[in-house]
């Protein structure tokens, strides 16, 4: 078991390298989540448009992006756009790719959030003279987003783990750095285990937080 | 004959991509079978009332759900050989995706089993059924109805996640698309084509799950 002895000798260096990668992992996650949060809301609202064509477009967006692997989407954005002259660096390509993909999922989350707001709320809004638009912005959305927070949180935790796929377009995140370390040390078992631990260390506290949020918001609805 | 126009290129790529999509389907089906069996074992173990076994199952589910599927695939494919266990890439992908999916599926089962009204269990015990019989004849048949839509959603996710197996070199659709795009230098067209094939496989499944969701909601 000389491998393990060697591994423990270089463990501090490995941890430092992977923590450096973790910064990029967090950048991809937060960047992708931000794009998805905004674009997802736009798509959810477009889906409620009274223009049939706009609704159909929003539905098509959601279906296409949810039925194609995110890895394929990353490849189209990174390699495909590069081929037609729009060369992105790996990090922005990953943020855009996960953002466009996530928007489809978040649009569905927003949609069920909006549908969960009782119809009386929008009737109340229009009965005090609010326009449809005002009712949406000031009455429906604040309640819908509250309901959507736990599933959005779950999506965010999922994204943190899925960002590992960005290794395929050489974004310098945790998985990429781990693979580089292995190329230098040949300690694949040890370093991939360490990498898995790092992901677990980041995602488990977050998912517990989301579970607490879920319980709290459920209690809030009952009261 | 070397292709010159896009339709000719597509005609060259399509048979290869479709053959690879067959591998993708096979991988998804095998991994799905591993996941639903492992998931059932994990869920029943967690509900068995034996603290140590239940604790191990809960630990497995938490750990697996905390790490990316890719990490598990890398550990199985690149890590196990150093312990003397070399798996071919396809098998490693099936095992990895199945082990990963088992954790998610067990949570779906658990939610389904606990969604069955408590009175059902009490009623079964009143008429003298053992707890094993209660589970088999009363709880599980009702739980299956509840878990079908989320299991379907899991299957759709799995079908797309098989693309990750290309990163350990398992022969499937995305790997084939990568090879073709490095051969023809036309990644845009090839990846969009491969995306379309995924779409054609996943969209009917997704429509089926939505239909199932609506029907089961009506049934109640």
Boltz contact constraints between the chains, C-beta under 6 A:
constraints:
  - contact:
      token1: [A, 67]
      token2: [B, 199]
      max_distance: 6.0
  - contact:
      token1: [A, 67]
      token2: [B, 202]
      max_distance: 6.0
  - contact:
      token1: [A, 67]
      token2: [B, 203]
      max_distance: 6.0
  - contact:
      token1: [A, 68]
      token2: [B, 195]
      max_distance: 6.0
  - contact:
      token1: [A, 68]
      token2: [B, 198]
      max_distance: 6.0
  - contact:
      token1: [A, 68]
      token2: [B, 199]
      max_distance: 6.0
  - contact:
      token1: [A, 69]
      token2: [B, 160]
      max_distance: 6.0
  - contact:
      token1: [A, 69]
      token2: [B, 163]
      max_distance: 6.0
  - contact:
      token1: [A, 69]
      token2: [B, 198]
      max_distance: 6.0
  - contact:
      token1: [A, 71]
      token2: [B, 163]
      max_distance: 6.0
  - contact:
      token1: [A, 72]
      token2: [B, 191]
      max_distance: 6.0
  - contact:
      token1: [A, 72]
      token2: [B, 194]
      max_distance: 6.0
  - contact:
      token1: [A, 72]
      token2: [B, 195]
      max_distance: 6.0
  - contact:
      token1: [A, 75]
      token2: [B, 191]
      max_distance: 6.0
  - contact:
      token1: [A, 76]
      token2: [B, 191]
      max_distance: 6.0
  - contact:
      token1: [A, 79]
      token2: [B, 187]
      max_distance: 6.0
  - contact:
      token1: [A, 80]
      token2: [B, 187]
      max_distance: 6.0
  - contact:
      token1: [A, 80]
      token2: [B, 188]
      max_distance: 6.0
  - contact:
      token1: [A, 80]
      token2: [B, 191]
      max_distance: 6.0
  - contact:
      token1: [A, 83]
      token2: [B, 187]
      max_distance: 6.0
  - contact:
      token1: [A, 83]
      token2: [B, 188]
      max_distance: 6.0
  - contact:
      token1: [A, 161]
      token2: [B, 68]
      max_distance: 6.0
  - contact:
      token1: [A, 164]
      token2: [B, 68]
      max_distance: 6.0
  - contact:
      token1: [A, 164]
      token2: [B, 70]
      max_distance: 6.0
  - contact:
      token1: [A, 168]
      token2: [B, 167]
      max_distance: 6.0
  - contact:
      token1: [A, 188]
      token2: [B, 78]
      max_distance: 6.0
  - contact:
      token1: [A, 188]
      token2: [B, 79]
      max_distance: 6.0
  - contact:
      token1: [A, 189]
      token2: [B, 79]
      max_distance: 6.0
  - contact:
      token1: [A, 189]
      token2: [B, 82]
      max_distance: 6.0
  - contact:
      token1: [A, 192]
      token2: [B, 74]
      max_distance: 6.0
  - contact:
      token1: [A, 192]
      token2: [B, 75]
      max_distance: 6.0
  - contact:
      token1: [A, 192]
      token2: [B, 79]
      max_distance: 6.0
  - contact:
      token1: [A, 195]
      token2: [B, 71]
      max_distance: 6.0
  - contact:
      token1: [A, 196]
      token2: [B, 67]
      max_distance: 6.0
  - contact:
      token1: [A, 196]
      token2: [B, 71]
      max_distance: 6.0
  - contact:
      token1: [A, 199]
      token2: [B, 67]
      max_distance: 6.0
  - contact:
      token1: [A, 199]
      token2: [B, 68]
      max_distance: 6.0
  - contact:
      token1: [A, 200]
      token2: [B, 66]
      max_distance: 6.0
  - contact:
      token1: [A, 200]
      token2: [B, 67]
      max_distance: 6.0
  - contact:
      token1: [A, 203]
      token2: [B, 66]
      max_distance: 6.0
  - contact:
      token1: [A, 204]
      token2: [B, 66]
      max_distance: 6.0
